[in-house]
Amino acid sequence: MNDMRTRQQTVRDLYAAYLDDRKDKVGAMLTEDFTFSSPRDDHIDRATYFERCWPKQPVFRAITIEFLAVEGDEAVVRYRADKLDGGSFANMESLRFRGEKIASVEVYFGRNL
């Protein structure tokens, strides 16, 4: 499998693991110096990401990838998340790879559906 297809599958696996509450799988996908940024988080480290951003209990009913593009070491994804409480939202994320692992994620959000 070429790098682009491998990275596309890694991104799909990332959201599937999030939906399945598989923090262990996500941890294996991230570099040790992974950073996460969003309008609420400015380049937080891996430990803070898992502490602050990982749900303590299941939140999502479904996560549907609506757009995914990979070029070189970067992937861009737009997805819809449907929550167990009935709410939904859409996000865009930029993911940067280093080798086979994800080195950073930048999230852009603000649209509730």
Secondary structure, DSSP 8 states (H G I E B T S, - for coil): --HHHHHHHHHHHHHHHHHTT-HHHHHHHEEEEEEEEETTEEEEEHHHHHHHHS-SS--EEEEEEEEEEEETTEEEEEEEEEETTS-EEEEEEEEEEETTEEEEEEEEEEEE-
